[in-house]
Amino acid sequence: MWSSDELIFRNFTELKNLKFDDEKVSTTTSREQQKTEDSVEKCYDRFEQTQFLNPRVTQLNRIQHQQYLDLMLRNLPSNYECLDSSRPWCIYWILQSAQLLSFTFDEQTLDSVVQFLIKCRAPTGGFGGGPGQYAHLAPTYAAVNSLCIIGTQSAYRAIDRDSLIQFLFSVRDADGSYRLHVDGETDVRGAYCAISCAKLTNVPEPVLKELFAGTADWIASCQTYEGGFGGAPDLEAHGGYTFCGIASLALLNQANRCDKKALLQWTLRRQMSYEGGFQGRTNKLVDGCYSFWVGATIPITQATLVGSDKSMDQTLFDVEALQEYILLCCQKANGGLIDKPGKPQDLYHTCYTLSGVSIAQHSESAMHPQVLGDIINELLPTHPLFNIPPKSVAAALSYFANNSNKDGNDSTWRTEN
């Protein structure tokens, strides 16, 4: 638990007592953990040696990260060819990261992004991973989030809510679960993407009720004996799926369907004592992306417990330690953020490490953010359920509430699928 006092860097010499003890039984897992801790230790040692000589060592490399994002939006390098079916994701990761850093692209660039995402819209509704690709819930979520971040009239109009609703019905199973695409696999990511898109575009309540009948019960069945959520019933608890599970239940106002106390306990145990960041599963390594996936799950779960024996008076995870890990171990000098020391920067980890820092800074009160290091490190808030700016959520809800029947939207959705 962390207080509202000014944040300071921990005593890294004392922290070495918290490093992993294999009790003289070496395994592949223990060796990987020790290797990771050694790489983190080098970062912390370097900080202790340079903090009084170089004040920038306590700063977020804001300018370098902005330059990295600008370059990546305009010209992705060839090593991103493997993500050809995830191009709306690349856009979303860039736009969300830029928003957190208070960086805005020019209108012409954003209009080009809108026009590209329109090309990704599938005739059957929803969005594919690129122009001409089949509709899939994951890039649909990324595209909807991206267009709501842009927030212009043309961006909102690029979301055809009528056909989006039809697509959601086409990937819904009778038990309330969701396939990621027609005849595709079923997991909790699909349910979250469907719920997020429907809620963000302010789908009418009668349609929501039919779309997500039974969905909360199916999601609750994905909670494991540990307390976290697996991708589907009887699978291992995982940080990303756990976020999808509790965020979905919270959006449906049905968080009481799961064991919230067990969930909170499992989530809090994912913060690594020495590294300060989060792991995604039991006995796994720290990873910068779980700064959001797990970091956001904690305040969401806390919020669902308000009125029982928990409150949002204090953040229950160590926001100081998490920010330390990101600042000292996950930044590249030339821009972009990473999983752990020794890894290359990429858009995915840039987005979710920054989003995790934002959650850590603003999880108690956006009016009094808990910022570690230089004041330049303060990021803008992100909405913990959608992971886009709160102002973008409010603007999207307002737009779709006021334009639900414009141009014939919502007049032809069908449930027979």
Secondary structure, DSSP 4 states (H G I P E B T S, - for coil): ---SSPP----HHHHGGGS---TT---HHHHHHHHHHHHHHHHHHHHHHHTTT-GGGGS--HHHHHHHHHHHHH---GGGGGGGGGHHHHHHHHHHHHHHTT----HHHHHHHHHHHHHHB-TTSSB-SSTTPPP-HHHHHHHHHHHHHH--HHHHHTS-HHHHHHHHHHTB-TTS-BBSSTT--B-HHHHHHHHHHHHHTT--HHHHHHHTTTHHHHHHTTB-TTSSB-SSTTSPP-HHHHHHHHHHHHHTT-GGGS-HHHHHHHHHTTB-TTT-SBBSSTT--B-TTHHHHTTTHHHHHHHHHBTTTB-SSS-SS-HHHHHHHHHHHSB-TTS-B-SSTTPPP-HHHHHHHHHHHHHHHHSS-TTS----SSGGGPPPP--TTTSS-HHHHHHHHHHHHHSTTGGGTTSS-----
